[in-house]
Amino acid sequence: MEKNIIVAFANQKGGVGKTTLCALFANYLTLRKHKVVVVDCDNQRSFVAKRERDLKKYPETEPPYEVRSLDVTNTEKVATEVLRLKKEDAVVLLDTPGNLAQAGLVQLLAVTDFLIVPYQFESTSIQSTGIFITFVHRLRRQLHREIGQMVFVVNNWDARFGRKTELDLYAKTENSLTKLGKVAPRIGHRADIERANTMFLMDQQAALTAESFDYIHSVLFKDDAGQTTTNKKNEDGGEEEQHVPTQSLKPKSDEQ
């Protein structure tokens, strides 16, 4: 029987690769023999649309996991789906919207075991990640308990670019994030990543994501790598919000 784990791919900013990484990780998990359910929580239904295209493109391929859609603006439906998800004998992956104001999003995040937070090394993405971190800590205080442990992962990393001052800032950003959650190895910028589908993991995609996904898997399932990592999980959501060390991660306003 598969252990029930609810994992949300989430960040405040769109365009950081949440849906793409969610699809790639779902395919990765099926290769690791896990039962997977993906819930598309974005009103744009990007994941559902991707699956529909893949069914037409690969008609002979059996879908390796179920894909559902959920309207997170309907809190009654979200409440019903939350009860269902908690009973699934599966790894449940939530592809969430970038808009934190969606009515049912808090209900979903409140039951997550892990938050995979993709971001990119550019100022807007880093600032938005800071806003999302603040949102999570406020939610923890509101619920008076821990919710999903955050796992940060840089997506679309291109090692060919960046001045020394920028590279130093990126390194400091990652170091700061280790105090707030786990930091997975970076995922490089390659066209193969953008060709993600919902049916299988291509060889090149597997090679490009292996280090990062193996690390995330170790965190989710407490493999040896997950037990020995030096990254520290935040145990007190009420305090960490004001101690984000890098200026780039600090939210512009406490009201955002």
Secondary structure, DSSP 8 states (H G I E B T S, - for coil): ----EEEEE--SSSSSSHHHHHHHHHHHHHHTT--EEEEE-STT-HHHHHHHHHHHH-TTS--SSEEEE--TT-HHHHHHHHHHHTT-SSEEEEE--S-TT-TTHHHHHTT-SEEEEEE-SSHHHHHHHHHHHHHHHHHHHHHTS---EEEEEE-SB-TT---HHHHHHHHHHHHHHTTTSEE----B--HHHHT--SS---HHHHHHHHHHHHHHHHHHHT-HHHHH------S-HHHHGGG--SGGGS-S-TT-
